[in-house]
Amino acid sequence: MLTQDIRNSFIDIADLNQLKSDLNDLQPVDAGEYITQLPKQKRAIAFRLLNKHHAIDVFEYLPPEVQEDLINYLHDIQVAQIVEAMSPDERAELFDELPAGVVKRLLHSLSPEQRHATATILGYAEGTAGRVMTTEYVRLREGLTVGEALCKIRRQDEDKETIYYAYVTDDNRTLVSVVSLRQLIFTFPDVLIKDVASDRVIKVKTETPQEEVARLMKRYDLIALPVVDREERLVGIITIDDVIDILEEEATEDIQKLAGVSGGDEQALSPPQVTIRKRLPWLLGNIALYIGAASAISPFQTVISQVPVLAIIMPILANSSGNVAFQVLSVTVRGLGVGEVTPKDTMLLLRKEILAGLGTAVALGFALGALSLIWSPPHERWVSVVAAMVMIVNVLLAATLGTLLPMGLTRLNLDPALISGPLMTTTLDAVGFLTFLSMISAALRIFG
């Protein structure tokens, strides 16, 4: 990571030769971060100062919008060299972000082999194993000896993304077994590969969701996972760096969806127009939802005018139950996302949340009741009892909905994060206000 001192020192450098030396000494990710933070008109200048091989590595660490800018600024030959040298999965990710016309031009500039690899990956649906895999892997034939396998790896597989696992296939490319580089190094050269390779292969299909891929690699501590098609033929592998990206992407998407950000992929430094496009629809929709909560209050305007302390109590009631709902929702969605729980655990999880919610509800109900006693005039202190009761009911309802709704969506094969925090809190506000004010109205008829 670049420190502020290093950033400032680069900004102050007027000697391009010195800047070239400093940029090429940086790790690719740090050089990419520096170029990203430059004004648009200076990015291409800084990028051209990179050595050819370093530029290829740096390019893969740049955000998609910066990559697109550089493609527009650089000469076609430079762009073709960079895109040709990218790994197929990184290239496919880049093409996902570029306009169709640019993608078509870049595809034509690729060698037939790289064009085929990229088209293969782009042919799979987004969010699947096929879309995030790379076609660069070590493949061995069943009949090889260990010595022949090592010679093959030295001669042909230097540019593969990872060589820690080698995948053994038959003549039809059907995945048969897997062998680690460690096993090959510590086995005598004349031993057959099939005698040391393991046929207990953990693998995924091309259509497997990327979240499932991440869970499998985490569960079995893998650094690479083979991907096969419907005929069990090996078509690619997914490496640990891809999984880290998947986990970050999924976590970001879930967090932002829970907060009501459309699409769940807004970046902190996104342009203002992108931020507006991502957030405004949910905010406008939330206003529409709140019409329901306001409609629940509207018939009780006379009641509120008779008991003014309600105006103080109601925001606390709404805020507390909404916070409980968001907490339960976050934990449930996270548990579903990382595989800690499944819809089969619904009743177990609901029991736990109800028990925890009961303790929380009593504590919050007591707190709101005590505050209501302080704020209410002597002749209206009965309001505190109603406030405490409604708080308890609303908190228990929040715990129940925060568990059942995401579980229900998962059963329907929908994203549980679709139940956003704003949607949940608005629903609870409407229910809470209606219950509270209805009980106050009934109490007024008794005590009034």
N, C-alpha and C positions, 0 to 999 in steps of 0.2 A: 504494500500500500504506500502511496506517495504521501510524504509529510508535507505540511504547509510550507516549511522552509525550502524543500526541494521544488515545490510548485513555483514559489516566488523566484527562486534562483533561475529557473528555466524562463520565466516570463521576462526577466531582466536581461537575458542573454541576447546580445545583438550580433555576435559572431556565429554564423550558421555552421561553420566547421566545428566549433565547440559544441553547439547544440546537437549536431549530427553524432558526434562522439558520445555525448551524454545519453542521447536517446537509444543508441545501439548498445549501450552498456546496461540499460534497464531490462528487467524481466518483461516478457511480452505483455502480461496483464497490466503492469505499471505504465509501460509506454502507451498502451491503449487507453488507459485512464487519463493520461496527460493529453493525448490528442483529442479525446472526447471533450475535455474541458476548454479547449481552445475555441475562439470564434470561428464561425463556419469558413470564412475566407482564408484562415491560416491553417486549417486542418490538412489540406492537400499539400501545402508547403512542408509541414512537419513530417507527413507520411512519406513524401518523396526522399527525405533525408535518411530513411531506414535502408539498411542493406536488404537485398532481394529476399533472402531466406528469412531474415528477421521480420520483414514486412508481411510475409505470408502468415507467420505465427501471430503477429500483432493484430492483423485484420480480423482473425477469428474471435478476438476479445472485444471488438468494437460493438456498440449497440447497433441494431438494424438500421436506424435512421442515419447514423454516421456512416455506416457501410454504403448506404444508398447515395449519400452525398459524395463520397469518395469515388464511387463508380461513375458518377456524372462528371467529376472534375478530372479524373485520370484518363490517360490515353487508352484506347481499346486494347493495345498490346499488353500494357501493364495490367489492366483488369483481367484479361484472359489468362495471363500467367498466374495471377493470384487465385482466381476462381478454380483453375485447373489443379492447383496444388492443395486446395482445401480438402479436408476429409469429406466423403459423400454426405454424411449426416449433417455436418456444419453447412455444407453447400445447400442442401435441401432446406435447412432452416432459414438461410439467407433468401432463397428463392420464394419462400412463403411470404416474405415481407416486401418483395419488390413488385412493381407494376408488371403486368403480363407481357407487355412489349419488351421490357428490359430482360425479363427471364428468357423469352424466346431468343433474343440476340445472344445472351450469354450461353444458352444451351448449344447453339450452333457453333460457338467458339471452342467448345470442349472436344476432347478426343473421343472417339466412339466408345471406348471402354468407360470413361468417366461419365459420358452422356447417358449410357445405359444404366450405370450404377445410380445416378441421380434420378433418372426417370423411374427406376424401380422403387426407390424410397418415396418419391412424390406420388406414386400410384396407390399408396396405402392411406387410410383415413387418418386425420389428425387425432392425436391423443392415443394412438395405438403403438404397439411394439415395432411394427413395420416402419412407422414414420420416424422413430427416433433411433433406429439401429444404424450401424455402419456396415458396409459390405467388405471392409478390410479386416480380414481375420486369417489365422493360420489353419489351413486344412491339410490333413494327412490321409493317405490311403491305408487301408487295413493291412496290406501285405508288407509294408515297410518295416525294416529293423530300426532300432533306436538310433544307430549310427547314421543310417540313411535319412532318417527324419531330421536329425540335427544338421546334416549337410544341406538338406532341402531348405530348412529355416534360414541358414546362413546365406544361401544363394538367392532365395526368392522372396523372403518375408521381412526384409529389413525395414520396409516402409509401412508395414502393417501397424494398426493402431495399438494393438497389444499382442505380445507373444507369450504371456504368462500361461495361457491355456492354448492347447492345440486340439482341434476337433477332428475326429476320425470318421470318415464317411466311406460308404461303398461306392461302386462305380456309378450309381444313380444319384449320388450326392446325398443319400439318406444318412442322417446323423446316427452313428452307431455307438460312439463312446467319446470320452474326453480324457486327455492326459495333460498334466501340468509340466511346465518347463523344469521344475525341480525334479520331478520323477525322471525325466529324460536325462538330465545331467548326472544323476546318481545311479543310473542303470547301465549295465554293460552294453556296448555298442551292438553286439550280435543278437540281443534279445528282440523278439518281435514286439511291435507296438501293441498288438492286440492282447499280449500277455501282461502288460502293465497298465493299459488304459482301463478306466472305469466305465462300465456300461450303465451305471446309475446316474444318468445325465439329467440335471435340472434344466428345463428348457421352457420356452413359451412359444405360442403361435403368433403369427404376424398380426392377428386381430386382437390379441390380448391388450386390455387397457394399460396405459403406462403406469397408473397407480399400482396395479397388481405386480408389474415388473419391479417397481421400487420395493414393494413389500417382500417379494421373493428374495431379492438380492440382499436386503437387510436381514431377513430371517436366516439365510444360509451363509452370510458373510462372504459373498462372491464379489470378485472384481470384474467379472464379465459373465454374461448370460447369453447362450445361443438362442437364435430365433429361427424357427422352422415354418415352412408353409403347410398347407393342408395335407400334402403328401409326405410330410415328415422330412422334406429336403432342407438342408441347411442353407439359409439365404442371408444371414447376417448375425451380428452380435451386438449386444448393448453393454457398454462399459460403465465403470463406476462414475466417471465424470458426467456421463449422460444422466445417470440416476440422481446425482446431486442437483443438476439443473431441473430434473423432473420434480424432485421434492421441493425445491425453492418455488418453482412455478405453481405447484398444487397448493402449497401453503399460502402463497401470496393470493392466489385466486380465491381460496376459501375465506381468508381474513377479509379481503375486500368485498366479497359477496355478502358476508355477514354484516358488513358496515353499510351495505347498500350502494356499492360502486359497480356500475354495469360492466359486465365482461370480466371483472376481476383481474385486469392486467395493467392498471394504471401505474406508471412509474413516478417516483418522487419528483423528478425534473421534467416531466412531460410538459409540452407546451400548454398555455392556458386554455386554448380551444379544445384540446384533448381532455383536459380536466373537466371542463364544462360539459362536454359530451358524455363523459363517463358518469358524472355525479348528478347533473340536473334532472334526468328522467326519473331517478329514484326519489329525488327531493320533491319534484312535482307530484309524483305518485303518492308520496307520503302525505302531502297536503290533501290529496283526494281521500286517502285513507282516514286522515284526521277529521274529515267532514263527518265520518261516522261517530268518532268520539265526541265531536262538538254537538252532533245531533242528539247524542245521549244526554248531554248537559242541558241543551236548549229548553226542554219542557220543565226544567227545575229552576228556572231563573227566579221565580217567586220564593222558592225554598232557600236559595242562596242569599237572597236579600233579607230573609227572615233570620238566617243564621250566618252572619258574615264570616265567622271563623272558618267556615268551610273553604273559603277562598285560600286560606293559608294551609289547610290540611291536605287538600286535593293534590297539589303539585308533589308533596312528599309521598303520598300514596302511589301516585303514578310513577315517580322516579324509582322508588324502592322496588316495586314489583317488576318494572322494566329491567332493572339491573340484574335481578335474580334470573329473569328469563334469558338475558344475554349470557350470563355465566353458564347456565345449564346448557344452552344452545351451543356455546363455544366448545365446552367439554365433550358434548355428544358428537358434534360434527368432527372434532379432532379425533375422537376415538374411532369413529367410522373410517376416517381418512387414513389412519395408520394401521387399521386392522385390529385394534384392541377389542372392539366389540362388533357384532353383526346384528342384523334384525332378529336373530334367534335369541339374543340376550336382552330383548326389549323389556320383558317383565322383571328380570333381575336388575337391570339398570333403573327402571322406573321405581322399583321398591327402594333401592338405595337413595335415589333423588327425593322420593317422598319422605323418607326418614330424615334425611339431611334437611329437606325443605321444612319439615315440621318444627325442627329446632330453630331454624332461621326465622320461620313465620312467627313463632311465639316471641322470640327476641325482638323482632321488628314491630310486631303488634304491641308489645309492652312499651317500646320506645315511643311509638306514635300516640298511644293512649296517654302516656305521661305528658308528652308535649301538648296534647289537646287539653288536658286538665289545666295546664299552666295558661294556655292562651284563651280558653273559654271563660266567659263570665259565669258566676256561680249558678245561675238558673239554667245554663246550657251545658253543664259538665257531663250530662248523659251522652253528649256527642263523642266523648273519649271512648266509651264502651263500644259504640258503633264503629268508630274508626279502627279500633284495635281488631274487632271481629272481621271487618272487611279486609284489613291488611293481611290477616292470617289466611283468609280464603284466597285472596289474590296471589299471594306468594306460593301457596300450594298449587294453584292453577298454573302459575308460571313454570313451576318445576315439572308439572305434568306435560304441558304443551311443549316445553323445551326438549323433552325426551321423546315424546310420541311423534311429533311432526317430522323431524329429520329421519327417524326410523321408518316412518310411513313412506317418505319419498324414496328412501333406499330400497324398500320392498318393491316400489314401482319402477326401479332402475333409473331414478332421477337423482340429480346432484342434491344431497341434503343441505348444502350451503345456500340453496335457493330460498330457504326460509331465512330471510335477513333479519338482523336486529331491529331495524326500524319497523318492519312489518309486524314482528312479534310484539314490540312494545306498544305500538298503536292499537293493536287488537286488545291487549290487556288493559290499556287505558280506558277504552270504550266499555269493556266489561266491568272494570273496577268502578268507574264513575257511575254507570247505570245502577250497579248493586248498592253503592254507597248512598247515592242520592235517593234511591227508592226506599232504603231502610231509614234514612233521615226523615223522609216524608211520612212514613208510617209512624215513626216515633213522635213526630210533631203532632199527629192526630191524637196520640195517647197522652203526651205531656203538655201539649199546647192547650 
